[in-house]
Amino acid sequence: MRIDGLAKLLVEYSLGVKEGDVVIIRATTLAKPAVRACFREGLIKTTYEVG
């Protein structure tokens, strides 16, 4: 799926997130598929859903 490829690019290349980093994602419900794809790519190991 295209969104999975974009999530991989975001997580692995663009953000450069390292272990121990804190990441906050602020998005509307329309972005839910993209946010979930980022989680699947391993962006966040422990998640807390707010709101």
C-alpha positions as MATLAB code, in Angstrom:
seq = 'MRIDGLAKLLVEYSLGVKEGDVVIIRATTLAKPAVRACFREGLIKTTYEVG';
ca = [
       0.000    0.000    0.000;
       1.303    3.460   -0.833;
       0.726    4.841    2.663;
       2.996    2.152    4.127;
       5.804    3.199    1.789;
       5.403    6.827    2.770;
       5.395    5.902    6.462;
       8.624    3.945    6.010;
      10.235    6.935    4.282;
       9.087    9.239    7.074;
      10.263    6.994    9.904;
      13.535    5.718    8.459;
      14.764    8.746    6.527;
      13.035   12.007    7.336;
      12.689   11.916   11.128;
      15.741    9.999   12.246;
      13.991    8.916   15.451;
      16.291    7.110   17.853;
      15.586    4.893   20.855;
      14.583    7.014   23.825;
      13.230    9.895   21.737;
       9.780   11.232   22.562;
       7.541   11.720   19.534;
       4.242   13.565   19.610;
       1.869   13.224   16.681;
      -0.925   15.729   16.367;
      -3.364   14.856   13.624;
      -7.017   14.873   12.684;
      -9.031   11.689   12.306;
      -8.466   11.917    8.543;
      -4.778   11.145    9.155;
      -5.505    8.025   11.207;
      -4.374    5.599    8.458;
      -1.062    7.459    8.107;
      -0.486    7.538   11.858;
      -1.201    3.805   12.138;
       1.216    3.106    9.289;
       3.942    5.000   11.172;
       3.264    2.884   14.264;
       3.604   -0.259   12.148;
       6.987    0.968   10.920;
       8.200    0.994   14.489;
       8.118    4.724   15.069;
       6.828    4.311   18.581;
       7.308    1.211   20.721;
       5.220    2.393   23.688;
       2.190    4.480   22.798;
      -0.195    6.623   24.748;
      -3.317    7.834   23.005;
      -4.427   11.279   24.130;
      -7.772   12.820   23.358;
];
